């Protein structure tokens, strides 16, 4: 199951964020993983954008 339960986003939305560089990830073998700190950074960035 490929989704970000913390963000409540589906697979396509997550891959769009990865492709655009808004969300960082690492590749381990054939699997792509999103580190916890990358989610935290993404959320903080979005909150700052919305506050501006």
N, C-alpha and C positions, 0 to 999 in steps of 0.2 A: 504494500500500500504506500503510494507516494503522495504525501501531503504534509502540510505543516499544521498540526493540530493546535499549536500555540497561536497561530495566526488565523486559523480557520479558513485556509486557502486550499483550493484544489491543485491538482498536479500542473495544469496548464498555467495557472497564475504563478506558481512557484518557479516554474521553468522560465517564464517571462521575466520575473525579477532576477533570476540568475543570469539570463542572457543579457539583460540591460546593465548588469553590474551593480544593481541596487542591493543585492543580497549575495554575500560571499559563500563559497563552498570549497570543499576539497574532494578529490577523487581518490578512492581507495579501490584499486582493481577496477571493476566495472561499475562500482557503486559510487554515487555522489552523496556526500554527507555535508550537512550544514551545522557548523559548530555553534554551540550555545551562545558564545560571545558575538557571533555574526547576527543571530536573531536579536540579541539585545541592542547591538549597534543599529540595526535596521529600524527597530522600534523607536529608539531615541531620536534618530534622524527624522523619522516621519512625524513624531511629536513636535520636534523643533520646527519643521516645515509648516505644520498646521497652526502653531502658535504665532508664527510670523505674519 
